[in-house]
Amino acid sequence: MSKNDMEFERAFGNFLESRVYDKAENSLFEVARAAFLAGWKAAGGEEIKPEEILTLLPEKK
């Protein structure tokens, strides 16, 4: 593995552990869920009412 490859992997790993990635991942999940739900309803499935599964603590400032 070259030095450039190692730098890339380190930078990518740092990105994956960042809040920016967490926010992007949550957004992608919401889009995927909305698309699946639209297909579900189009296929005749009943609409699912979301339930609060957990409560997140407010973001530290």
C-alpha positions in Angstrom: 0.0 0.0 0.0 1.5 3.3 -1.0 1.8 6.4 1.2 -1.0 8.1 -0.8 -3.3 5.1 -0.3 -2.6 5.1 3.4 -3.3 8.9 3.6 -6.6 8.3 1.7 -7.7 5.5 4.0 -6.8 7.5 7.1 -8.7 10.6 5.8 -11.7 8.4 4.8 -11.8 6.7 8.2 -11.8 10.1 9.9 -14.7 11.2 7.7 -16.7 8.0 8.5 -16.3 8.8 12.2 -17.4 12.5 11.8 -20.7 14.2 12.5 -20.9 15.2 8.9 -21.0 11.6 7.8 -23.5 10.8 10.5 -25.8 13.5 9.2 -25.3 12.4 5.6 -26.0 8.8 6.5 -29.2 9.7 8.3 -30.4 11.7 5.3 -29.7 8.8 3.0 -31.6 6.4 5.3 -34.6 8.8 5.4 -34.6 9.0 1.6 -34.4 5.2 1.2 -37.2 4.7 3.8 -39.4 7.2 2.1 -38.8 5.6 -1.3 -39.6 2.1 0.1 -42.7 3.4 1.9 -43.9 5.0 -1.4 -43.5 1.6 -3.2 -45.1 -0.2 -0.3 -48.2 2.1 -0.5 -48.3 1.8 -4.3 -48.4 -1.9 -4.0 -51.4 -1.7 -1.7 -49.7 -1.9 1.6 -51.1 0.0 4.6 -49.4 3.2 5.6 -47.2 2.7 8.6 -47.5 5.3 11.4 -44.0 6.0 12.8 -43.4 5.4 16.5 -40.8 7.0 18.5 -38.2 4.4 19.1 -35.7 6.4 21.1 -35.1 9.9 22.1 -31.8 11.5 21.2 -30.0 14.0 23.4 -29.7 17.5 22.1 -26.5 18.3 20.2 -23.8 19.8 22.4 -22.9 23.4 21.4 
